[in-house]
Amino acid sequence: MNEWNAMKKLYHLCLSSHDEVLFRSEADLVRGFNALALACLTTNSSLLADGLLTTHLHYLAQTEAPKETLYRMRYSHVRYFNAKYKRRGKLGEKKPFCLEIEGFHHTVAALNYVNRQGLHHGLSSTPFGYKHCSANVFFGKQLGKTPSTSLMSSDQRYKFLPEKVVVPDNFRMDASGLLLREDVIDTAQVESYYGTPRNYLFQMNKIGDEISRKEQQEEGSSTPVITLELIEQGVPGLDIDQLLRNESGKHNPQIISDLELCELIDATLLPKYCRNATIYETTLSQRRYLYEMVWNNLWASRHKRTSDAQLRRCLCLNTQE
């Protein structure tokens, strides 16, 4: 950790969206991370970990301006999202959840929860199976991770970045337009917290335990004990018990993901039944029609399952009622 970083404080931030999704496609998640990377760059902040999901995002950053970092990220992403989907207005909850992290064991616990987002939310059977998080960037060489070899040429990168944005030459971009997390994230600092690749693997695969709680309690930090309940505090309506059950890695492929559902709506149903470019250009009655169609067809097929809450947020039904 260099002297400048030592002057900054470490924060966990979470931005959530209750009525609609923040990201409707893989491309949206790519642009979302790029917006976060650029926000950290412009505020001279060090990004330590991130986890982007359709309904919310988490990240840990060492910074002097935690809320400015998040607001810059949200502003950039909302401009992109609104232009793409012909949408207006703010996106996400008005106030993000922000928590200062103090203490070695508190930091490790926070890193664990952010890196394990895909596992906790049932999107993968291990933390490493969900690609829109930082779990795969640490100890890459020691764990046999293959670096991306399909990189975007420098003269094409502007397509995936806001206008008039200049990024450092060492920030590479893959073929999907994603700025590589291993270039953006302060991997050296995070690896110093875990110590060894073996301990990192243990931390990523362990079930929530009392040892971590006890270590944090004995640390004398002003930060409350970091738990899954605390980390997810900024996300409304979550079933914490289900998130804890997901730690066992029993991923259920029959539950359709938000991305799959949004793709079905945007790429298949809208052009066929509504002839609208985006879900935001449909009427309330059209959205209700799509709700009944998707609900009946998914359950009848027995291949994928959805829930009322998931279907309503992917169809943006809550935003018009």
C-alpha positions in Angstrom: 0.0 0.0 0.0 1.6 3.3 -1.0 1.6 6.4 1.2 -1.1 8.2 -0.8 -3.5 5.3 -0.5 -2.8 5.2 3.2 -4.2 8.7 3.5 -7.5 7.6 2.1 -10.3 5.7 3.7 -11.9 2.5 2.6 -15.6 2.4 1.8 -18.2 -0.1 0.8 -20.9 1.4 -1.5 -24.1 -0.1 -2.8 -26.5 1.2 -5.4 -29.8 -0.6 -5.9 -32.9 -0.4 -7.9 -36.2 -1.6 -6.5 -38.7 -1.0 -9.4 -36.6 -1.9 -12.4 -33.2 -3.4 -13.4 -30.0 -1.3 -13.7 -28.7 -3.5 -16.5 -30.8 -5.3 -19.1 -28.0 -7.0 -21.0 -24.4 -8.2 -20.9 -23.4 -5.0 -22.8 -25.1 -2.9 -20.1 -23.0 -4.6 -17.4 -19.8 -4.0 -19.5 -20.7 -0.3 -19.7 -21.6 -0.2 -16.0 -18.1 -1.4 -15.0 -16.4 0.9 -17.4 -18.4 3.8 -15.8 -17.2 2.6 -12.3 -13.6 2.4 -13.5 -13.7 5.9 -14.9 -15.4 7.3 -11.8 -12.6 5.9 -9.7 -10.0 7.3 -12.1 -11.4 10.8 -12.1 -11.7 10.9 -8.3 -8.3 9.5 -7.8 -9.8 6.5 -6.0 -8.4 2.9 -5.8 -11.0 0.2 -6.6 -10.4 -2.9 -4.6 -13.4 -5.1 -5.5 -16.7 -5.0 -7.3 -19.8 -7.0 -8.0 -22.4 -5.9 -10.5 -25.8 -7.5 -10.7 -29.0 -6.5 -12.5 -30.7 -5.1 -9.5 -27.7 -3.6 -7.6 -24.0 -3.2 -7.5 -21.4 -3.3 -4.7 -17.9 -2.1 -4.7 -15.0 -1.3 -2.3 -12.9 1.7 -2.9 -10.1 3.5 -1.1 -11.1 7.2 -1.7 -11.5 10.6 -0.3 -14.8 11.1 -2.1 -16.9 8.0 -1.8 -20.3 9.4 -2.8 -18.8 11.5 -5.6 -17.3 8.3 -7.0 -20.7 6.6 -7.0 -22.6 9.6 -8.3 -20.2 10.0 -11.2 -20.6 6.3 -12.0 -24.4 6.5 -11.9 -24.5 9.7 -14.0 -22.4 8.1 -16.7 -24.4 4.9 -16.7 -27.8 6.5 -16.6 -27.0 8.7 -19.6 -26.0 5.5 -21.6 -29.0 3.5 -20.3 -31.6 6.2 -21.0 -30.2 6.9 -24.5 -30.2 3.2 -25.4 -33.7 2.3 -24.1 -35.4 5.6 -24.8 -35.9 6.2 -21.1 -36.0 9.3 -19.0 -35.2 10.2 -15.4 -33.0 8.8 -12.7 -32.2 5.2 -12.3 -31.8 3.4 -8.9 -32.5 4.4 -5.3 -32.1 8.0 -4.4 -29.6 7.4 -1.7 -26.9 4.8 -2.0 -25.7 2.7 1.0 -22.2 3.9 2.1 -20.2 2.3 4.9 -16.7 3.1 6.0 -14.6 0.0 6.6 -11.9 0.0 9.3 -9.7 -2.9 10.4 -8.0 -5.8 8.8 -10.6 -8.5 9.5 -13.4 -6.2 8.7 -11.8 -5.5 5.3 -11.3 -9.2 4.5 -15.0 -9.9 5.4 -16.2 -7.0 3.1 -13.9 -8.2 0.3 -15.3 -11.7 0.7 -18.9 -10.6 0.4 -18.4 -8.4 -2.6 -16.4 -11.0 -4.5 -19.0 -13.7 -3.7 -22.0 -11.8 -5.1 -22.7 -14.3 -7.9 -22.7 -17.2 -5.4 -24.9 -15.5 -2.8 -27.5 -14.5 -5.4 -27.7 -17.9 -7.0 -26.2 -17.0 -10.3 -23.3 -19.4 -10.1 -22.2 -22.4 -8.0 -18.9 -20.8 -7.1 -17.7 -17.1 -6.8 -15.6 -17.7 -9.9 -18.5 -18.7 -12.1 -20.0 -15.2 -12.2 -17.9 -13.0 -14.5 -19.3 -9.5 -13.6 -17.3 -9.3 -10.4 -13.7 -9.1 -9.3 -13.4 -12.7 -7.9 -11.3 -13.9 -10.8 -8.7 -11.1 -10.9 -6.7 -12.0 -7.7 -3.8 -14.4 -7.7 -4.5 -15.1 -11.4 -1.1 -16.5 -12.3 -0.9 -18.7 -9.2 -4.4 -20.1 -9.8 -3.9 -20.7 -13.5 -6.2 -18.0 -14.8 -5.7 -17.4 -18.4 -5.4 -13.7 -19.3 -7.6 -12.3 -22.0 -5.9 -12.5 -25.4 -8.7 -11.0 -27.5 -8.1 -7.3 -26.9 -9.8 -4.2 -28.5 -7.6 -2.1 -30.6 -7.0 1.4 -29.3 -8.8 3.1 -32.2 -12.0 1.2 -31.4 -12.2 1.7 -27.7 -14.2 5.0 -28.0 -17.3 3.0 -28.9 -17.5 1.7 -25.3 -16.5 4.8 -23.4 -18.3 8.1 -22.8 -17.3 10.9 -25.2 -14.0 12.8 -24.7 -12.8 10.3 -22.1 -9.1 9.4 -22.0 -8.0 6.3 -20.2 -4.4 5.3 -19.2 -2.5 3.3 -21.8 -2.2 0.4 -19.3 -6.0 0.1 -19.2 -6.6 -2.7 -21.7 -10.0 -3.5 -23.2 -11.3 -6.9 -24.2 -13.3 -7.7 -27.4 -16.6 -7.1 -25.6 -15.6 -3.5 -24.7 -14.8 -4.2 -21.1 -11.9 -2.5 -19.4 -10.0 -5.4 -17.9 -10.5 -5.6 -14.1 -6.9 -6.7 -13.5 -5.8 -3.3 -14.9 -8.3 -1.2 -13.0 -8.4 -2.9 -9.6 -5.6 -2.6 -7.0 -4.9 -6.3 -7.0 -1.6 -6.0 -5.1 -3.3 -4.4 -2.2 -6.1 -6.9 -2.1 -3.7 -9.9 -2.4 -1.8 -8.5 0.6 -5.0 -8.8 2.7 -5.4 -12.5 1.7 -1.7 -13.3 1.9 -1.6 -16.5 -0.1 -3.6 -18.0 -3.0 -4.5 -20.9 -0.7 -6.1 -18.6 1.8 -7.9 -16.7 -0.9 -9.5 -20.0 -2.2 -10.5 -20.9 1.4 -12.1 -17.5 1.9 -14.0 -17.7 -1.3 -15.3 -21.2 -0.6 -16.1 -21.2 3.1 -19.6 -21.1 4.6 -20.4 -18.0 6.7 -18.9 -18.7 10.1 -18.6 -17.3 13.6 -14.8 -17.1 13.5 -15.0 -14.1 11.2 -17.5 -12.4 13.5 -15.3 -13.1 16.5 -12.2 -11.8 14.8 -14.0 -8.6 13.9 -15.4 -8.1 17.4 -11.9 -8.4 18.9 -10.4 -5.9 16.4 -11.7 -2.8 18.2 -12.9 -1.2 15.0 -15.6 1.5 14.9 -17.1 -0.4 11.9 -19.9 -2.8 12.8 -19.3 -6.5 12.3 -19.5 -7.1 8.5 -22.2 -9.6 7.7 -24.2 -10.5 4.7 -27.2 -8.7 6.2 -25.1 -5.5 6.6 -23.5 -5.6 3.1 -27.0 -6.1 1.5 -28.6 -3.4 3.7 -29.0 -1.1 0.7 -30.9 -3.7 -1.3 -34.6 -3.8 -0.5 -36.7 -6.9 -0.4 -34.0 -9.5 -0.3 -34.4 -12.9 1.3 -31.2 -13.2 3.4 -31.9 -16.8 4.4 -32.0 -17.7 0.7 -28.7 -15.9 0.1 -27.1 -17.9 2.9 -28.5 -21.1 1.5 -26.9 -20.2 -1.8 -23.5 -20.4 -0.2 -23.7 -24.1 -0.5 -23.3 -23.7 -4.2 -26.5 -25.5 -5.2 -27.2 -23.3 -8.2 -30.6 -23.9 -9.7 -30.5 -23.5 -13.5 -34.3 -23.7 -13.8 -34.6 -20.2 -12.3 -34.4 -17.8 -15.2 -31.9 -14.9 -14.7 -32.9 -11.3 -15.1 -30.5 -11.1 -18.1 -32.2 -14.1 -19.8 -35.6 -12.6 -19.1 -34.7 -9.2 -20.4 -33.3 -10.7 -23.5 -36.5 -12.7 -24.1 -38.5 -9.5 -23.7 -36.3 -7.1 -25.6 -35.1 -9.4 -28.5 -38.1 -11.6 -29.0 -41.4 -10.4 -27.6 -41.2 -6.6 -28.2 -40.4 -6.9 -31.9 -43.1 -9.6 -32.4 -46.0 -8.4 -30.3 -45.5 -4.7 -29.6 -43.4 -3.5 -32.4 -41.6 -1.1 -30.0 -37.9 -0.6 -29.9 -37.7 -0.8 -26.1 -39.8 -1.7 -23.1 -40.0 1.9 -22.1 -41.9 2.8 -25.2 -44.7 0.4 -24.5 -48.0 1.2 -22.8 -49.1 -0.2 -19.4 -51.6 -2.5 -21.1 -48.9 -3.8 -23.4 -46.7 -4.6 -20.4 -49.5 -6.4 -18.7 -50.1 -8.4 -21.8 -46.4 -9.4 -21.9 -46.6 -10.3 -18.2 -49.4 -12.8 -18.8 -47.7 -14.3 -21.8 -44.3 -14.8 -20.2 -45.8 -16.1 -16.9 -48.0 -18.7 -18.6 -45.4 -19.8 -21.2 -42.5 -20.2 -18.8 -44.5 -22.2 -16.2 -46.1 -24.3 -18.9 -42.7 -25.2 -20.5 -41.3 -26.3 -17.1 -37.8 -25.4 -18.4 -37.4 -22.0 -16.7 -39.2 -20.4 -13.8 -39.7 -16.8 -12.8 -41.4 -14.9 -10.0 -43.9 -12.1 -9.9 -41.3 -9.6 -8.5 -38.7 -10.6 -11.2 -41.2 -10.4 -14.0 -42.5 -7.0 -12.9 -39.1 -5.4 -12.6 -37.9 -6.7 -16.0 -41.1 -5.4 -17.6 -40.8 -2.1 -15.6 -44.4 -2.6 -14.5 -43.8 -1.0 -11.1 -42.7 2.3 -12.8 -46.2 2.9 -14.3 -48.5 1.8 -11.4 
